[in-house]
């Protein structure tokens, strides 16, 4: 990148925090910002940035250790990427995979390419081998923008690609595949109407991958409308303004870290600090030195911060709000009190989902509610499910049965458009996978509802509370992990005859960790298993505990009976089979005896 595109940034003079707006005002502001979207279907999020660049060109938009973009620079960079896409022959609907670490140019890249009708697939930089190749193959991409430092990771996927896409190296000017020199040669002025193509809010802009409830990652289709809605809703509900600066240390290839967090601030003319990754030891120092007024969290992040030693910076900030999902009720008040956070905005949303919940009132433990003024536009419900099979429970009339207050069931959202009492479900690239997420004949013959795959319950005040995931997917280290993908990798390891993978609760940790019960022969070796998994799975998907079994129980149709295994967990006092835990420091599997189990319980060993 040329030197003139990177600008220096200094924090503003300290100002007094703004008063917390009422819940009603926050909702009204969000409605105001999102109600304008349909009026101008040709206005994309890149146009929002361009408008702010005209109004406040020198205000910082995206900030990081490596580079800082003002609104002017961001708008110009977006235009360069748009013209690069045109020059590279990327047609409307063509997909470009983006494999880059968190930095301002990441946001500029997908905003620019999508501005002229390209589709950008945001690829998890932690994937390797088959998992990585699967995501590229699903995208059916003709082009890949690859950070120079991730070249070695990309090579692990090459043998499994269906076809060879054109590779553009970002961050290296020493070869013909470099994209940097081409971008520098592109004009940065606003695009002419003839360059814009007929791109509207209805068109697909992004592919964001989600594990869903089963199988390998699925590519969720994200339209330009959805990006604008996410930006507007969160700008309104957080009360964002040009004076705000949000700290974002979440992965930019996920919907929250890469779209919700940056777009909420860019929608309001504020600034976003993009950290390369989360660090509990550096978090509060970063908050203070970048003078942030908000930060984006996931529940695991909050628990890590609470466990960390006190920092001299943890209350010396001017934060007014923390926004995120997964902050559990048992640590909510302690988290808010220790770190002097005036307001917490907890929300619930799925990347591909058709409804969201927002806890604007800040009720500890709740994930949000749908206010009465929006209930007719975005109806959500909780239906009874069979906890073993995950299938909905139906009455004699063949329709689903709604849960009573306090009863756990699967949350569903009616599919449709807002004016007709529903929410849009844009689905996946795979039509069959899309249909699996649709529940039909729910409360009336012929209706259709989106299946969240999440168990929830409703309290007396109308607030939703998260309970667990339906089925086999478990959440660990902030990631949804599909047991089928992990099980396939385990069973492919030499010496493994059969395997069953499932999630188990770990005392003091959020979510569930992966555990694999395996049957082995004389060729099995634990060290070889660990090495094999390191080449097949991202670290968060590695089984934390291994159980060696003589045999695995199955049904008469050969389906594994994993419920009993999950209930037994990994307590060596209860499980007589040999148990081994993954050493977080070395990655090796070590014997899980009673002494080590006790250390896991008291937190001395953190899995």
N, C-alpha and C positions, 0 to 999 in steps of 0.2 A: 504494500500500500504506500502511496506517495506520502511524503512528510506532511503536506498541507492538509491532509484529511484527518490528521490526529491533532487534537487541540488540548491545551492545558486547561485544567479546571481547578478552581479554588472554592471552598465552601463559603456560603453567604454569611453575613453577620447574623449572630444568633437572634432569633425572634421568639416572642412568647407563643406557646402552643395555642391553637384555636380551640374554642369551646366545642364540646361534643354535640353534634346535631341530634335532634330528636329522631326516633325511628321513622316516624311518618315523613319527615323532611328527606331522610335518606332514600326512602322508597320513591317519593315523588321525583327526586332528582334523577334517579336511575330510569324511571319511566320517561321522563322528559328527554334524556339523552338517547334512549333506544327508540322512542317513537318517531324520530326523524329518519330512521334508516330506510324505511320502505318508500319514502317520498322521493328519493333520488337513487334509483337502483344502479346507476353507473358510478356512484361515489364509493370508492374502496377505502380501506384503512390507510393505504399509501397517500391518499388525498387528504386525510386528516393530518398526517405528518406535514404534508406540503403547505397546508393552510397555516399551521403553527410556525413553519419556517418563514413564512411571509410576515407573520405577526411578531415573532420573537426569534429572529435568526440566530442570535448569539447565545441563547439560553442552552445549557447542557441538556441533551436528550438522553443519551446513553453513556454511562461512565464505567470504566474498568481500569485495571492495572496496566493493560497494554495499550489502550487507546480510549479517547473520549470524543464523542460526536456531538456537536451542537445540532440544533434543529436544522440549520442550513446544511451542515455537512451530511447529516443523515438523509435529508431529502435528495441531495446531490448523489450520494452513494446509492440510494434506491434507484435513481434514474440511470446510473451507470450499469447497475445489474440488469435493469429492464432492457437497456439497449444491447448489453452483452447477450441476453437471451434471444433477442431478435436476430443478432448477427450470427449466433450459433445455430440458427434454424429451428429453434424451439417453438413449435406451434402451440396454439391454444389447446389445452388438455394434455400436452406432453409432460412427463414427470421427470424431475431432477431430484436425485437423492442428495441430501445435505449432511455431511459427516464432518462436523467441526466442533471444537470446544466452545464454551460460553464466552462470547465477546460481542461488542456492538456490531461487527460486520456480519455476524450470524443473522441478526434481526434484519439488517439492511438487505441481505441476500434474499431471504424468502419474501420480503415485502416487494423487492424489485422484480423478481421473476414472476410472482403472481400478479403483479400490476399489468402485465401484458398477456395474461392468460395461461402461463405455465403453472404447473402443479408441483409443489415442493414436498417431498417426503422427508420428515424429520427423523433421522436415524439415531438410535441409541448408541453412543460412542463406547459403551461398555460391552457391547455384544461382540462375539467372536464366532468364527467358523460357520456352522450350519445355521445358527440363530441369525447371524448377520446376513448371510446369503439369502435366507428365507425372506427377510424384510426387503431386500433389494429386488428379489424375484417377484414378490407380491406387488411391489410398486410398478413393475414392468418398465423400469427406467431406462432411458436412452443416454442419460448423462448423470455423472456423479461428481459433486464438488467435494474434494477430500482434503482435509488439513494435512499439510506435509508431515506433521509429527504423528499422524495416525496411519501412515502408510503400512507399517508392519501389521497392524490389526486388520486392515483391509485385505492383506495378502492371505490371511487365514480363510477368507470367504471365497477367494477366487476359484478354487476347484469345484465349488458347488453352485456357481452362477449359471443360470439357464442360457444367458448370452452375455457378451462382453459389452458393457456400456462405455461411452467415451468418458475418460477420467480427466478431470481438471484439478490440478494441484493448487491449493491455496496456501500462501505463505512461503513460496519458493519461486524465485525468478530465474533459476538456473537451468530450466529445461523447457522444451517446446509445449509441454502440457500445462504450464503455469497460466493461471487465470488472472493473476495480478497485473501483468503488463497489459493484457487486453482490457481490463477494467479502466486502467489509467488512460487508455486511448479513447475511451468512450466519452461522449459529450455529457455534461452534468446538468444541463439546463432542463426545465420541465419538458415532458414529452409533448409532441404535437398530437392533435386528434387522430391523425392518420397512423400514428404509432401505437395508439392505445388499444386497438382492436375493440370488438364488441363485448368487453368483459363486464359482467354485472354481478350483483350480490348473490345471484342464484348459482353462479359457477363454483366449481370445486377449486379451492385454493391450496389446501394442505392435506397431507396424509399424516396422521399421528397414530402411533402404534399403541395398542392396548392388549393385554393378555386376555381380557374378558374372563369367562368362567372356565373355559377349557381350551386346550390346544396351544399351538404356537401363536406369537403375536399377530393380531389382526390389524389391518390398516383402516382406521376410521376416517371417513370422508368429512372434511371440514370446509364449509363454504365461506365465501367472503361475508355473507350475512352473519354467520356464526361468530366470526372474528370481531365484527363491529358490535355485535350484541355483547360478547364477553367484555370488550373494552368499555362499552357504555354502562353495563350493569355494575361492574366493579368500580368504575370511576365515580358513579353516583352513590353507591352504597358505602364506599370508603370516604366520600366527601373530598375526593382528590382535587387539587388545585395546582396552579403553576408554581406555588411555593413548596410543593411536596417533593420528597426524594425517597424512593422505595429501594430497599436492599433486597436483592434477589439472588440467593445462593442455591436455588433449585435448578435441576437440569433443564436446559433450554429445549431439549427434544421432547419434553412432556408438555401437556397443555397448560398447566398452571405456571411453571417456570418460564416457558417460552412464549406463551400467548397472553394468558390472563394477567400476569404480573406486569410485563412491559406495556401491554396495550392499555391497561387501566390508567397508567401514568401518562402515556403518550396521548391518549384521548383527552386528558385534562391539561396538557401542556406542561406536565411535571417532568421529573427526571428519574431514571432508573440506574442503580448501581448493579452491574452484573459481576458477581463473584464467580471465580472458576469452579469452586466447590464449597460445600459447607465445612467449616472448621469450628468446633466448639471453643477452642482456645483463642481463636482470632475473631470470633463473631462480634463480641461487644466492642472490641477495639475498632473493627471495621465500621460498625454502626456510628461510633463517635467521630472517627476521623473523616468519614464521608458525610457527616452531619445529616443522617437519615431521619425522616419523620414517620416512616412506616417500614415494616418488613413482611415478607411473605414466608409462611411456615408450612410444614407438615408436622403431624403429631410427634413423629420420632425425633425431629429436630428439637422440639420443646423439651422432651424427656432428656436428651443428651445435654442440653444446656443446664437443666436442673441438677444433673449429676456432676457437672463440671465444677472445679474449685472456684471460689469467688474471684471475680475480676474487678479490678479497680474502675473499670469502665461500665459495669453492668447497670448502674443507675445514673451515670453521668451523661445521659443522652437527652435529646428532646423528642423522643418518640411520642406519637399520639395514638398510634393504632398498630396492632398486629393482625394480619389477615391470613387465613389459611384453613386447612381442614385436617381433622384427625386429632385435635387437642382433647384428650380424655378428661372426663369430669373429675377423676381422682387427683389430677395434678393442676387443673385449670387455675384455681384460686392461688395455689402456692406459686405457680409460674408468674401469674400476673402481679402478685404482691412482691416477690423477691426482686423482679426486674423492673418494677415501677412502670408498668404498661397501663396507661389510662383506659384503653378500650381494646377489646378482642372481637374481631368479626370472624366467626367460624362459619363455614359454608359447606355445602355438599353439592357435588356435581360429578358427572362422569364425562369423559372426553366425548363419547358418542351419544350421551344421554339426551333426553328431550325435556328435562326439567331440572331445576336447581332449587336448593333450599339455602336460606341465609338467616343466620342468627344475629340479626341487627341489634336485638335487645341485650345481647351478651349474657344469656342464661347459661351458667356453667353446665357442661355435659351435653347440651343439646346441639344438634347440627343445623337447626334452622326450622323455619316454618314457611308456609305460603300465606301471606296476609289476605284477609277477606276480600280486599279490592282486586286481587289477582286470582282468586280461587276459581272463578268462572273461566279464566283464560288458560290457566295452566293446571289442570286437575291432576293430582297425584293421589294414590291410594296404597294401602298395604293389604295384601291378600295372603291367605293361609297357604302354607306349603308343607309338603311331607319332608321332614328334616333329613331323612336318610336318602331319599331319591331326588329331592329338590324340585319335584313336580308340584304344580298347584293343586290344591284340594278343591274339588268341585262338588256342588250339591246335586240333588236329584234332577234339577232342571238343566244340568250340564254347565252352569255358570260358576265362576269362581266365588269364593266366600271371603268377604271383607273381615279383617281382624277387628276385634273390639279394642278399645283404649287399653294400653298396657300389654297387649298380646303381640309377640314377635311374628313377623311374616315378611314376605318379599315386597319391597317398594316397587311400584309400577307407575308409569306416566302415560296418560292417553295420547295417542299419536294423532296429529292433525296440525292445524294452524291456529294461532292464537285467537283470531276472530271467530273461530268455530269451536272453541273450547278444547284445544289441544296444543301440543308442542311438536315441532318438527323433529323427525328422526331421520338423519341423513345416511345412516348405515355404514357398511364397509365396502371395500372393493369386491368382496366375495358375496354374491347374492345369497348363497346358501347360508353363510354365517349371519348375514343380515336378518334372514327369516327366523333364525334361531332365537333372536332377541325380541321377536314379536310374539306377544301373548294375545290370542284371539278369543272371542266370546267370553269376555271377562265379566262384565255386568249387564251386557245386552248382546243378543245375537248379532254378529257382524262387526262388533267394535274391535279395536286393536290398541294394545298398550305395550309400551316399551318395558322390557324386563331389566331391572338394574342389576340383578344378581346379588343384591345386598339385603340382608335381614335388618329390619327396623321395627320400632314400636313408637306409638304416638302417646304422649302424656295428656293429662287432663286439660292442659292449657293449649293444646294443639301443636306442641313442639315435637319434631321428629328426633329420635335417638337411634344412633347406629348400634347394631348388635353384633353382626358378623357377616361373612360372605356366605352365599349359598353355594353348595357344591364343593368342589375340590380346590379351587383357587385359594391361595393364602397370601397375605400381605406381610412382607418382611423387608426391613431396611428401606421402607418407603416405596417398595416396588410390588406389584402384583405378580405372583409366580404361579404358573400353570403346572400342576403336578404331572400332566401327561408329557410335557417337554422334558422335565427333570427325569421322569421315569424312563423315558426313551434313552437319555444319556447314560443313566445308571446301568440299564440292562445291556447296553452296548459295550460295557467295560469287560475286559477279559476275566473269565472266571465267575461271572454273575449269571446264574441260571434263571432266576426270576426275581422280580422286585415289585414293591408297592410303595408309592410315595404319597405322603399326606402332611398336613400341617399340625403342629402341636404348640400348645401354649408354653411360653418360657416365663417363669416368674420374674416380674419387674421389667418386662419388655413389651413393647407394643406389637400388635399383630400376632402372627404365628410363624414359627420357624419350620423349615422343611426337615422331614425325617423320612428315611428310607429303610424299610424292612426288606432284607435281601436273602435269597437262597444262593449258596455258592458251591463251587466244586474245588478240586485240589489246585486248580490254576489261579485261584483268587489271591490277590495281594492288596492290602489296604493302601499302601503307598502308590501302587499302580492306579488304583481307583481315584485317588486324589489328583494324580497327574492327569489322568484321562478327563476328569471333570473340569480341570482348569483350562483345557483346550476346547471344551464343548459348551460350557455355561458361564455366564457372568457370575461374579463372586456371590452376589446376594441370592442366587438360585441354588448354590451348592447345599446339599443336605447338611444340616447342622449336626444331626445325630444319625448314626448307622446302627441298625439292629440286625444281627445275624440269626436267621431262623432256619429250622429244619425244613419247613414247608409253609406255604401261604394258603389260607383258606379261601375258597371261591364258592360262588353260587352254582346252581345247576346249569346256568348259562355261561359259566366260566368268568363271571364278573368278580373282581376282587372285593372281599369284605374288609374294607379299611376302617370302618367306624370303630370296631373294637380295638384295633391297633392304635388309633388316635386317642381313644379313651384311656388306654393303658399308659400312654406317654413314654417317658424315658427315665422313670425313677428306678434305679437298680435294686431298690428294696422290694419292688413289686414285679419287675420284669426279670425273669430268670435267664432269658437269652443274653448272649454277650452284647454289650453296648459300647459304642465308640463315639466320641464327640470331636468335632472339628476345632482344632486349636486355632483361635483367631489370629495369632501371631505368625505361625508357621504354615497354616493351611493343612497340616497333617492331621490324620485321625488318631486319637489317643484313647486308651481305655477309660471308660466312664465308670469308675468305681464309686463307692459311697462317699469317699472323701472329696472327689472332684464334684460330685453332684451337690454336696453341701456348699462348696465354694460357688457353684452356679446360683444356688438359692440365695446366698448372702451377697452376691454381686462381685465377689472376688474374681470370678471368671465371667466375662461378658461375651456371650456367644454372638 
